[in-house]
Amino acid sequence: MGGRLLVVDFDFFFHNPFEGVPAAHRGGHELYDWVHAENQLLRESIWPIRAEGFIRAGMEPPRCEGLAGFWDRFRFTTVDPPLFYADSNLYAGRLTPAHYGIGPTAAVWREIHLFDAHHDSGYPHSDGPTSFEEWKERGQYSCEDWMLVHHDQGSRLTLTYPAWRPDGDSHPPMVAVPTTVDDGSALSTPFDAVFLCRSGSWVPSWCDDQFTELLTAFPGRTHLYPGSEWNHPRPDPLPTARNMAAVFADLQARPTAENIQTTPAPENPLQHRTVLDSEQHRPQYPQASHTPRP
């Protein structure tokens, strides 16, 4: 075994009150009741709609917090430490010390320390494994359980949750993982390499500039994980969100149209038969009214 790997998920910095403690400056938890999955819709397309929810609630879409000086809390074994980055933490399951040139044949990490709002160590699903043993039999992994790959190889795992999520995930990991809650202090044990993931289905695209800042501030070499899907920065969702919110506000501001009342003309007995005949072919219109769309 060789080396210690630091893995940082960018959602560590995005305080989500729906998953953690309330925060008045970030709005009510109902604004964060989001579906999460790694696909193009939730990574690229959904964010204007979610941003509109904040704007209609009268607040600016929230940003990531706690980025300043983050890398200063860590020590590294070289003056120019290596970092790979990608959108998904899935790729952290593939990394070996050899990827970073730490021992040309080293295949297993001695230790992995994860800073994340989620433990990534297996979550039970109705159509998936419910235990480590079932997971191992299936032989597949994703961003939800990549830590199990390293557990199976004998690596020592450690997890640090952000301060905004002191109770951690709602479901425990499938294996025992020593866990702490971040207190902002420095770590004394040095790391050999780093993996940083953006988690674009969890962290809004209006925070992409902050990811760039965090990546740029890293005191070493940074490389995109080879072959990983990467679109950065994603299109800014805020102009579209503001336009959508403005249309909604305009529709709500329109007065309700008055009901249209019609007064029938006096009946002419001489034309009585003609009127009856014409009504057989006259389209029947309901009484008109107008209600603004929500």
Secondary structure, DSSP 8 states (H G I E B T S, - for coil): ---EEEEEEGGGGS--TTTS---GGG--GGGG-----SSHIIIIISHHHHHHHHHHTTS--------TTGGGG--BSSSS-EEEEES-GGGGGT--GGGGTSSTT--S-SEEEEE-SS--S----TTS-SSHHHHHHHT---TTTHHHHHHHHT-EEEEEE-TT-TT--SS--SS---EEE--S----S-BSEEEEE--TTTS-GGGHHHHHHHHHH-SSEEEE-TT-----S----HHHHHHHHHHHHHHHHS--------------GGGHHHHHHHHTSS------------
